[in-house]
């Protein structure tokens, strides 16, 4: 949405479903929103001849991750064939059905929430422009395959465990210093 070519607002929500999770956790909901102020469009900034753009923006959004193997949250069965030996030394092969994967019905979407505060600028007839961004990204309910003790009968299973936080500053600067007929 754009108001008076100065104020910009955007919002959305996603609903993603994945058959990789149990029915109770199949759907993830991921909102996002951003607002921006194009300061160069304000009357008090119109007379600044060397300023072409000055935009301040803030955004927030959540994304989801379902990057696990299909059916890895459900109990699965497979054939297992083992030799059976009798006391007289004879034997035969016996095939049985066994659980090959440990279920985890509480497994859910991994989510990453991101905040961003930024400034976009352009000066001197757009010969110098760039952005400065400060961001904070927090991932929660990480999808992790954890090894299990051998006594469990399974090698590993997936869990939602742990958080991860990233934050930092990004700077982008572009300049067109020389712009003549013969050389740029």
Residue pairs with C-beta under 8 A, 6 or more apart in sequence:
1 8
1 9
1 10
2 8
3 9
4 41
5 38
5 41
6 37
6 38
6 39
6 41
6 42
7 35
7 36
7 37
7 38
8 34
8 35
8 36
8 37
8 38
8 57
9 33
9 34
9 35
9 36
10 32
10 33
10 34
10 35
11 31
11 32
11 33
11 34
12 31
12 32
12 33
13 29
13 30
13 31
13 32
14 29
14 30
14 31
14 32
15 27
15 28
15 29
15 30
16 27
16 28
16 30
16 64
16 66
16 109
17 26
17 27
17 28
18 26
18 28
18 66
18 109
19 26
19 70
20 66
20 68
20 69
20 70
20 71
20 72
20 73
21 66
21 73
21 107
21 108
21 109
22 73
22 74
22 105
22 106
22 107
24 105
25 105
25 106
25 107
25 108
25 109
28 64
28 66
28 108
28 109
28 111
30 61
30 62
30 63
30 64
30 111
31 60
31 61
31 62
32 59
32 60
32 61
32 62
33 59
33 60
33 61
34 57
34 58
34 59
34 60
34 61
35 57
35 58
35 59
36 55
36 56
36 57
36 58
37 55
37 56
37 57
38 53
38 54
38 55
39 45
39 54
39 55
39 56
40 46
40 48
40 51
40 52
40 53
40 54
40 55
45 51
45 54
50 123
50 124
51 122
51 123
52 122
52 123
52 124
52 125
52 126
52 129
53 120
53 121
53 122
53 126
53 129
54 119
54 120
54 121
54 122
55 119
55 120
55 121
56 118
56 119
57 116
57 117
57 118
57 119
57 120
58 115
58 116
58 117
58 118
59 114
59 115
59 116
59 118
60 113
60 114
60 115
60 116
61 113
61 114
62 111
62 112
62 113
62 114
63 111
63 112
63 114
64 109
64 110
64 111
64 112
65 109
65 110
65 111
65 112
65 139
65 143
66 109
66 110
66 143
67 110
67 143
68 107
68 143
68 145
68 158
71 101
72 101
72 157
72 158
73 103
73 104
73 105
73 107
73 158
74 101
74 103
75 99
75 101
75 102
75 103
76 99
76 100
76 101
77 97
77 98
77 99
77 100
78 97
78 98
78 100
79 95
79 96
79 97
79 98
80 95
80 96
80 97
80 98
81 93
81 94
81 95
81 96
82 93
82 94
82 96
83 91
83 92
83 93
83 94
84 91
84 92
84 93
84 94
85 91
99 153
101 154
101 157
102 148
102 152
102 154
102 157
104 157
104 158
104 159
106 160
107 143
107 158
107 159
107 160
108 141
108 160
109 141
110 139
110 140
110 141
110 142
110 143
110 160
111 139
111 140
111 141
112 137
112 138
112 139
112 140
113 137
113 138
113 140
114 135
114 136
114 137
114 138
115 135
115 136
115 137
116 133
116 134
116 135
117 133
117 134
117 135
118 131
118 132
118 133
118 134
119 131
119 132
119 133
120 129
120 130
120 131
121 129
121 130
121 131
122 128
122 129
123 129
126 176
127 175
127 176
127 177
127 179
128 173
128 174
128 175
128 176
129 173
129 174
129 175
130 171
130 172
130 173
130 174
131 170
131 171
131 172
132 169
132 170
132 171
133 169
133 170
133 171
134 167
134 168
134 169
135 166
135 167
135 168
135 169
135 170
136 165
136 166
136 167
137 165
137 166
137 167
138 163
138 164
138 165
138 166
139 163
139 164
139 165
140 163
141 160
141 161
142 160
142 161
142 162
142 163
142 164
143 158
143 159
143 160
144 158
144 159
144 160
144 161
144 162
145 156
145 157
145 158
145 159
146 156
146 157
146 158
146 159
146 161
147 155
147 156
148 154
148 155
148 156
148 157
176 184
178 184
